[in-house]
Amino acid sequence: MEGDALILALNETRRTLLASRLCVAHSPNGGTRGPREPIRPGDAVWLEACSRVDLSGMPASLDLLFLDSDQRVLAAFSEFSPRGRYAEVAGAASVLELAAGTIVLTSTRKGDRIVLEPIVPDPSESREAASRG
């Protein structure tokens, strides 16, 4: 995955790991993205400032978690098929795309709180601290 970061996606409510490698994607228009690679188990894509996901061009089904501004699950779509479809949830502040089957495996439900936890410091922050020195 391009733009991989060492960030964990955790379901704080259920105390389960959703993903151990998270890619943060900034959606400038608050919505859709084009074709992309399938998401493998353990990976995730977090779409900031997003309430709609266009799945056309996606090669396989995936799980979608629509989150509010407090990172609580507003809606969960398990094994959502990409066949020219899109998913949209009013009031969503972001979307977490996960490998198909993750929602069932982790028992994630509406209302659960999701936490994104860096497991190593951001390299740019380390350089800034060193330069201040």
FITOR-682376 format. One record per atom (N, C-alpha, C): residue number from 1; residue in one letter; atom name; x, y, z. Coordinates in steps of 0.05 Angstrom, whole numbers, plus 5000, padded with zeros to 4 digits. Layout:
N
  num  residu  atome     u     v     w
  NUM       A     CA     X     Y     Z
...
END
This chain:
133
  num  residu  atome     u     v     w
    1       M      N  5017  4976  5000
    1       M     CA  5000  5000  5000
    1       M      C  5018  5025  5000
    2       E      N  5011  5044  4983
    2       E     CA  5026  5068  4982
    2       E      C  5019  5085  5006
    3       G      N  5038  5099  5018
    3       G     CA  5033  5116  5041
    3       G      C  5029  5101  5067
    4       D      N  5039  5077  5069
    4       D     CA  5036  5061  5093
    4       D      C  5047  5076  5117
    5       A      N  5035  5073  5140
    5       A     CA  5045  5085  5164
    5       A      C  5044  5064  5186
    6       L      N  5060  5067  5206
    6       L     CA  5059  5048  5228
    6       L      C  5039  5059  5248
    7       I      N  5013  5054  5242
    7       I     CA  4991  5063  5258
    7       I      C  4973  5039  5262
    8       L      N  4963  5035  5286
    8       L     CA  4944  5014  5291
    8       L      C  4916  5026  5291
    9       A      N  4897  5010  5280
    9       A     CA  4869  5017  5282
    9       A      C  4857  4998  5302
   10       L      N  4847  5008  5324
   10       L     CA  4837  4992  5346
   10       L      C  4807  4997  5351
   11       N      N  4792  4976  5357
   11       N     CA  4765  4980  5367
   11       N      C  4767  4981  5397
   12       E      N  4766  5005  5408
   12       E     CA  4770  5009  5437
   12       E      C  4747  4996  5453
   13       T      N  4723  4997  5442
   13       T     CA  4700  4986  5456
   13       T      C  4703  4956  5460
   14       R      N  4711  4941  5439
   14       R     CA  4712  4912  5440
   14       R      C  4740  4902  5446
   15       R      N  4760  4921  5447
   15       R     CA  4788  4914  5453
   15       R      C  4799  4894  5432
   16       T      N  4794  4902  5407
   16       T     CA  4804  4885  5385
   16       T      C  4820  4902  5365
   17       L      N  4838  4888  5351
   17       L     CA  4855  4901  5331
   17       L      C  4841  4899  5304
   18       L      N  4836  4922  5291
   18       L     CA  4824  4923  5265
   18       L      C  4846  4922  5243
   19       A      N  4868  4936  5247
   19       A     CA  4889  4936  5227
   19       A      C  4915  4944  5241
   20       S      N  4937  4932  5231
   20       S     CA  4963  4938  5242
   20       S      C  4980  4956  5223
   21       R      N  4969  4961  5199
   21       R     CA  4983  4978  5180
   21       R      C  4962  4996  5167
   22       L      N  4962  5021  5173
   22       L     CA  4942  5040  5164
   22       L      C  4954  5060  5145
   23       C      N  4939  5065  5123
   23       C     CA  4946  5085  5104
   23       C      C  4926  5108  5107
   24       V      N  4935  5132  5111
   24       V     CA  4918  5155  5113
   24       V      C  4915  5168  5086
   25       A      N  4891  5171  5076
   25       A     CA  4886  5183  5050
   25       A      C  4869  5209  5055
   26       H      N  4879  5231  5045
   26       H     CA  4865  5256  5048
   26       H      C  4847  5259  5023
   27       S      N  4822  5263  5028
   27       S     CA  4802  5265  5006
   27       S      C  4795  5295  5003
   28       P      N  4807  5309  4984
   28       P     CA  4803  5337  4981
   28       P      C  4774  5346  4977
   29       N      N  4758  5329  4964
   29       N     CA  4731  5337  4959
   29       N      C  4711  5324  4978
   30       G      N  4721  5311  4999
   30       G     CA  4704  5299  5019
   30       G      C  4689  5275  5009
   31       G      N  4699  5262  4988
   31       G     CA  4684  5240  4977
   31       G      C  4700  5218  4964
   32       T      N  4696  5213  4939
   32       T     CA  4704  5189  4926
   32       T      C  4734  5188  4919
   33       R      N  4743  5164  4913
   33       R     CA  4770  5160  4902
   33       R      C  4767  5140  4879
   34       G      N  4787  5139  4862
   34       G     CA  4786  5122  4839
   34       G      C  4795  5094  4845
   35       P      N  4801  5078  4824
   35       P     CA  4810  5050  4827
   35       P      C  4835  5048  4844
   36       R      N  4837  5027  4859
   36       R     CA  4859  5023  4877
   36       R      C  4864  4993  4882
   37       E      N  4885  4987  4897
   37       E     CA  4892  4960  4903
   37       E      C  4873  4948  4924
   38       P      N  4870  4921  4923
   38       P     CA  4854  4908  4944
   38       P      C  4867  4913  4972
   39       I      N  4851  4912  4992
   39       I     CA  4861  4915  5019
   39       I      C  4865  4887  5031
   40       R      N  4889  4882  5040
   40       R     CA  4896  4856  5051
   40       R      C  4889  4855  5081
   41       P      N  4885  4831  5092
   41       P     CA  4881  4828  5121
   41       P      C  4903  4842  5136
   42       G      N  4896  4857  5156
   42       G     CA  4915  4872  5172
   42       G      C  4920  4900  5162
   43       D      N  4912  4906  5138
   43       D     CA  4915  4933  5127
   43       D      C  4889  4949  5129
   44       A      N  4891  4975  5127
   44       A     CA  4867  4992  5126
   44       A      C  4874  5018  5113
   45       V      N  4853  5032  5103
   45       V     CA  4856  5058  5092
   45       V      C  4837  5076  5107
   46       W      N  4847  5098  5118
   46       W     CA  4830  5117  5132
   46       W      C  4826  5141  5114
   47       L      N  4801  5147  5107
   47       L     CA  4794  5170  5090
   47       L      C  4784  5192  5108
   48       E      N  4801  5213  5111
   48       E     CA  4793  5235  5128
   48       E      C  4773  5253  5113
   49       A      N  4756  5267  5127
   49       A     CA  4737  5286  5116
   49       A      C  4722  5273  5093
   50       C      N  4709  5250  5099
   50       C     CA  4696  5235  5078
   50       C      C  4670  5222  5089
   51       S      N  4649  5224  5073
   51       S     CA  4624  5211  5081
   51       S      C  4613  5194  5058
   52       R      N  4627  5192  5036
   52       R     CA  4619  5176  5013
   52       R      C  4643  5163  5000
   53       V      N  4640  5137  4993
   53       V     CA  4662  5122  4981
   53       V      C  4652  5110  4955
   54       D      N  4666  5115  4933
   54       D     CA  4660  5104  4907
   54       D      C  4677  5079  4904
   55       L      N  4664  5056  4902
   55       L     CA  4678  5030  4900
   55       L      C  4682  5020  4871
   56       S      N  4673  5036  4852
   56       S     CA  4677  5027  4824
   56       S      C  4707  5025  4819
   57       G      N  4715  5003  4806
   57       G     CA  4743  4999  4800
   57       G      C  4757  4983  4822
   58       M      N  4745  4979  4845
   58       M     CA  4757  4964  4867
   58       M      C  4755  4934  4859
   59       P      N  4777  4919  4860
   59       P     CA  4777  4892  4850
   59       P      C  4763  4871  4869
   60       A      N  4758  4878  4894
   60       A     CA  4746  4859  4912
   60       A      C  4729  4872  4933
   61       S      N  4712  4857  4946
   61       S     CA  4695  4868  4968
   61       S      C  4713  4877  4991
   62       L      N  4702  4895  5007
   62       L     CA  4716  4904  5030
   62       L      C  4696  4912  5052
   63       D      N  4706  4916  5076
   63       D     CA  4690  4926  5098
   63       D      C  4693  4956  5100
   64       L      N  4671  4969  5107
   64       L     CA  4672  4999  5111
   64       L      C  4661  5006  5138
   65       L      N  4675  5023  5152
   65       L     CA  4665  5035  5177
   65       L      C  4663  5065  5173
   66       F      N  4639  5076  5175
   66       F     CA  4635  5105  5174
   66       F      C  4636  5115  5202
   67       L      N  4653  5135  5207
   67       L     CA  4658  5145  5234
   67       L      C  4649  5174  5237
   68       D      N  4639  5181  5261
   68       D     CA  4633  5209  5266
   68       D      C  4658  5224  5275
   69       S      N  4655  5249  5283
   69       S     CA  4679  5265  5291
   69       S      C  4692  5255  5316
   70       D      N  4678  5239  5333
   70       D     CA  4690  5227  5357
   70       D      C  4701  5199  5351
   71       Q      N  4701  5191  5326
   71       Q     CA  4710  5165  5317
   71       Q      C  4693  5142  5328
   72       R      N  4667  5148  5330
   72       R     CA  4648  5126  5336
   72       R      C  4636  5116  5311
   73       V      N  4630  5091  5310
   73       V     CA  4619  5078  5286
   73       V      C  4590  5087  5282
   74       L      N  4585  5101  5260
   74       L     CA  4557  5108  5252
   74       L      C  4544  5086  5236
   75       A      N  4560  5073  5219
   75       A     CA  4550  5051  5203
   75       A      C  4573  5032  5196
   76       A      N  4566  5006  5194
   76       A     CA  4586  4986  5187
   76       A      C  4575  4969  5164
   77       F      N  4590  4968  5142
   77       F     CA  4583  4952  5119
   77       F      C  4603  4929  5116
   78       S      N  4594  4905  5120
   78       S     CA  4612  4882  5118
   78       S      C  4611  4870  5090
   79       E      N  4635  4864  5079
   79       E     CA  4639  4852  5053
   79       E      C  4623  4866  5031
   80       F      N  4626  4892  5031
   80       F     CA  4611  4909  5012
   80       F      C  4623  4905  4984
   81       S      N  4606  4898  4965
   81       S     CA  4614  4892  4938
   81       S      C  4618  4917  4922
   82       P      N  4640  4918  4906
   82       P     CA  4646  4942  4891
   82       P      C  4631  4946  4865
   83       R      N  4616  4928  4856
   83       R     CA  4604  4928  4829
   83       R      C  4591  4955  4822
   84       G      N  4607  4975  4816
   84       G     CA  4597  5001  4808
   84       G      C  4580  5015  4829
   85       R      N  4584  5008  4854
   85       R     CA  4568  5020  4876
   85       R      C  4583  5040  4892
   86       Y      N  4568  5055  4907
   86       Y     CA  4581  5073  4926
   86       Y      C  4566  5070  4952
   87       A      N  4579  5078  4974
   87       A     CA  4567  5078  5000
   87       A      C  4569  5106  5011
   88       E      N  4548  5115  5024
   88       E     CA  4547  5142  5035
   88       E      C  4531  5142  5061
   89       V      N  4542  5156  5081
   89       V     CA  4528  5158  5107
   89       V      C  4529  5188  5115
   90       A      N  4505  5199  5118
   90       A     CA  4502  5227  5126
   90       A      C  4514  5230  5154
   91       G      N  4529  5252  5158
   91       G     CA  4541  5258  5184
   91       G      C  4568  5245  5189
   92       A      N  4577  5228  5171
   92       A     CA  4603  5215  5174
   92       A      C  4625  5236  5171
   93       A      N  4645  5234  5188
   93       A     CA  4668  5252  5186
   93       A      C  4692  5238  5172
   94       S      N  4692  5211  5173
   94       S     CA  4713  5196  5160
   94       S      C  4704  5167  5155
   95       V      N  4720  5153  5139
   95       V     CA  4713  5125  5132
   95       V      C  4738  5109  5136
   96       L      N  4735  5085  5148
   96       L     CA  4757  5066  5151
   96       L      C  4750  5043  5133
   97       E      N  4768  5039  5112
   97       E     CA  4765  5016  5094
   97       E      C  4782  4993  5105
   98       L      N  4770  4970  5107
   98       L     CA  4784  4946  5118
   98       L      C  4782  4922  5100
   99       A      N  4799  4903  5104
   99       A     CA  4797  4878  5089
   99       A      C  4770  4865  5095
  100       A      N  4758  4853  5074
  100       A     CA  4732  4839  5078
  100       A      C  4734  4818  5100
  101       G      N  4714  4818  5117
  101       G     CA  4713  4799  5139
  101       G      C  4722  4810  5166
  102       T      N  4735  4834  5166
  102       T     CA  4746  4845  5191
  102       T      C  4724  4853  5210
  103       I      N  4702  4864  5200
  103       I     CA  4680  4872  5218
  103       I      C  4669  4848  5233
  104       V      N  4664  4826  5219
  104       V     CA  4653  4802  5232
  104       V      C  4673  4791  5251
  105       L      N  4698  4788  5242
  105       L     CA  4719  4777  5259
  105       L      C  4723  4792  5285
  106       T      N  4720  4818  5285
  106       T     CA  4725  4835  5309
  106       T      C  4699  4842  5324
  107       S      N  4676  4833  5313
  107       S     CA  4650  4839  5325
  107       S      C  4644  4869  5327
  108       T      N  4655  4885  5308
  108       T     CA  4652  4914  5309
  108       T      C  4623  4921  5302
  109       R      N  4612  4940  5317
  109       R     CA  4584  4948  5313
  109       R      C  4580  4978  5315
  110       K      N  4557  4987  5306
  110       K     CA  4549  5015  5309
  110       K      C  4553  5024  5338
  111       G      N  4565  5047  5342
  111       G     CA  4569  5058  5368
  111       G      C  4597  5052  5380
  112       D      N  4611  5033  5369
  112       D     CA  4638  5027  5379
  112       D      C  4656  5050  5374
  113       R      N  4676  5054  5391
  113       R     CA  4696  5075  5388
  113       R      C  4721  5064  5376
  114       I      N  4730  5077  5354
  114       I     CA  4755  5068  5340
  114       I      C  4777  5087  5347
  115       V      N  4801  5076  5352
  115       V     CA  4824  5092  5359
  115       V      C  4846  5086  5339
  116       L      N  4859  5107  5329
  116       L     CA  4882  5105  5312
  116       L      C  4906  5112  5328
  117       E      N  4924  5092  5332
  117       E     CA  4946  5095  5351
  117       E      C  4973  5091  5336
  118       P      N  4989  5113  5334
  118       P     CA  5015  5110  5322
  118       P      C  5032  5092  5339
  119       I      N  5048  5074  5326
  119       I     CA  5065  5056  5342
  119       I      C  5094  5064  5340
  120       V      N  5100  5083  5323
  120       V     CA  5127  5096  5322
  120       V      C  5123  5125  5317
  121       P      N  5141  5142  5326
  121       P     CA  5138  5170  5321
  121       P      C  5140  5177  5292
  122       D      N  5126  5198  5284
  122       D     CA  5128  5209  5257
  122       D      C  5156  5218  5252
  123       P      N  5170  5208  5230
  123       P     CA  5198  5216  5225
  123       P      C  5201  5246  5222
  124       S      N  5181  5261  5211
  124       S     CA  5184  5290  5208
  124       S      C  5185  5304  5235
  125       E      N  5170  5293  5255
  125       E     CA  5171  5304  5281
  125       E      C  5198  5300  5294
  126       S      N  5211  5277  5289
  126       S     CA  5237  5272  5300
  126       S      C  5258  5291  5289
  127       R      N  5256  5297  5263
  127       R     CA  5275  5315  5250
  127       R      C  5271  5343  5261
  128       E      N  5246  5351  5265
  128       E     CA  5241  5378  5276
  128       E      C  5252  5381  5304
  129       A      N  5248  5360  5321
  129       A     CA  5258  5361  5348
  129       A      C  5289  5363  5349
  130       A      N  5301  5347  5330
  130       A     CA  5331  5347  5329
  130       A      C  5342  5374  5320
  131       S      N  5328  5388  5302
  131       S     CA  5337  5414  5292
  131       S      C  5334  5435  5313
  132       R      N  5315  5432  5331
  132       R     CA  5311  5451  5353
  132       R      C  5331  5447  5375
  133       G      N  5341  5423  5376
  133       G     CA  5360  5415  5393
  133       G      C  5374  5419  5416
END
